[in-house]
Amino acid sequence: MTWSEKATVAAVIGLLALPTPMLADKFDSSAGNFVPRCRAVVTHERDKAFDLGLCAGAMIALHDDMILLQLPSDHPLRSCLPDNVTVEQSIAVVVRWFDRHPQSRQENFMWVAMAAMHEAWPCDE
């Protein structure tokens, strides 16, 4: 099991252990909430398993969707990820994009991630 898979499992276990009111602020879907968690993946802060798991889980879902459920060719955020790109590489792309676009702090993380991946891996059609 890779460290990101371990982090995802740890996050799920952590979620189950938390009282419901504590979860409310953990599921803020803004880029301002998720990107610091993703930065923990990029900097390999293994002591932040919950943060690693939240970011990795969101990015694994998006990464898989980008590959499996290709957006229509006219979608402005469509990406064509290379076959060999990893989820961790995608996370690094998102963190770098966010650092260049901090004004996107209040935007939904998934849209920010899609914009970052589109910039890094546009489709050549």
C-alpha positions as CSV (number, residue, x, y, z in Angstrom):
1,M,0.0,0.0,0.0
2,T,1.4,3.4,-1.0
3,W,1.7,6.3,1.5
4,S,-1.2,8.1,-0.2
5,E,-3.4,5.0,0.1
6,K,-2.4,4.8,3.8
7,A,-3.3,8.5,4.2
8,T,-6.7,8.0,2.7
9,V,-7.4,5.0,5.0
10,A,-6.2,7.0,8.0
11,A,-8.5,9.9,7.0
12,V,-11.5,7.7,6.7
13,I,-10.8,6.2,10.1
14,G,-10.3,9.6,11.5
15,L,-13.6,10.8,10.1
16,L,-15.4,7.9,11.8
17,A,-13.9,8.8,15.1
18,L,-14.9,12.5,15.0
19,P,-18.2,13.8,16.4
20,T,-20.5,15.0,13.6
21,P,-20.3,18.8,14.5
22,M,-16.5,18.6,14.1
23,L,-16.9,17.5,10.5
24,A,-18.7,20.6,9.4
25,D,-15.6,22.8,9.0
26,K,-13.6,19.9,7.6
27,F,-15.8,19.7,4.5
28,D,-15.4,23.3,3.4
29,S,-15.0,22.7,-0.3
30,S,-13.1,25.9,-1.0
31,A,-9.6,26.0,-2.5
32,G,-8.5,28.0,0.6
33,N,-9.4,25.0,2.7
34,F,-8.1,22.2,0.5
35,V,-4.9,23.6,-0.9
36,P,-3.1,23.7,2.4
37,R,-4.0,20.1,2.9
38,C,-2.7,19.3,-0.6
39,R,0.5,21.2,0.2
40,A,1.1,18.6,3.0
41,V,1.1,15.9,0.3
42,V,3.6,17.8,-1.8
43,T,5.9,18.5,1.2
44,H,5.5,14.9,2.5
45,E,4.2,15.9,5.9
46,R,3.3,12.4,6.9
47,D,2.2,13.5,10.4
48,K,-0.9,15.2,8.8
49,A,-2.6,12.0,7.8
50,F,-6.1,13.6,7.9
51,D,-5.1,16.4,5.6
52,L,-3.2,14.1,3.3
53,G,-6.3,11.8,3.1
54,L,-8.7,14.6,2.4
55,C,-6.6,16.0,-0.4
56,A,-5.6,12.7,-1.8
57,G,-9.2,11.4,-1.8
58,A,-10.5,14.5,-3.6
59,M,-7.7,14.4,-6.2
60,I,-8.0,10.6,-6.7
61,A,-11.6,11.1,-7.5
62,L,-10.9,14.0,-9.8
63,H,-7.9,12.3,-11.4
64,D,-9.9,9.1,-12.1
65,D,-12.8,11.2,-13.5
66,M,-10.5,13.1,-15.8
67,I,-9.2,9.9,-17.2
68,L,-12.4,7.8,-17.2
69,L,-15.2,10.3,-17.8
70,Q,-13.5,12.7,-20.3
71,L,-15.3,16.0,-20.4
72,P,-16.9,17.0,-23.7
73,S,-14.4,18.4,-26.2
74,D,-15.9,21.9,-25.9
75,H,-15.6,22.1,-22.1
76,P,-13.4,25.0,-21.1
77,L,-11.7,23.0,-18.3
78,R,-11.1,19.8,-20.2
79,S,-7.8,18.1,-19.6
80,C,-6.0,15.3,-21.3
81,L,-3.7,13.8,-18.6
82,P,-0.8,11.8,-19.8
83,D,-1.0,8.0,-19.2
84,N,1.9,8.1,-16.8
85,V,0.9,11.1,-14.6
86,T,0.4,10.3,-10.9
87,V,-2.1,11.7,-8.5
88,E,0.8,13.2,-6.5
89,Q,2.0,15.0,-9.7
90,S,-1.5,16.3,-10.2
91,I,-1.6,17.6,-6.6
92,A,1.7,19.4,-7.1
93,V,0.3,21.0,-10.3
94,V,-2.8,22.2,-8.3
95,V,-0.7,23.6,-5.5
96,R,1.6,25.5,-7.9
97,W,-1.4,26.9,-9.8
98,F,-3.1,28.0,-6.6
99,D,0.1,29.8,-5.5
100,R,0.0,31.8,-8.7
101,H,-3.8,32.4,-8.3
102,P,-4.4,33.1,-4.6
103,Q,-7.5,35.1,-5.5
104,S,-9.2,31.8,-6.1
105,R,-9.2,31.1,-2.4
106,Q,-13.1,31.1,-2.1
107,E,-13.7,29.1,-5.3
108,N,-14.6,25.4,-5.2
109,F,-11.5,23.3,-4.9
110,M,-12.6,20.9,-7.7
111,W,-13.0,23.8,-10.2
112,V,-9.6,25.2,-9.2
113,A,-8.0,21.7,-9.5
114,M,-9.6,21.3,-13.0
115,A,-8.3,24.7,-14.1
116,A,-4.8,23.8,-12.9
117,M,-4.8,20.5,-14.6
118,H,-6.3,22.0,-17.8
119,E,-3.4,24.5,-17.9
120,A,-0.8,21.8,-17.3
121,W,-2.3,19.2,-19.7
122,P,-4.6,20.8,-22.2
123,C,-6.1,18.6,-24.9
124,D,-4.6,19.0,-28.4
125,E,-7.6,18.7,-30.6
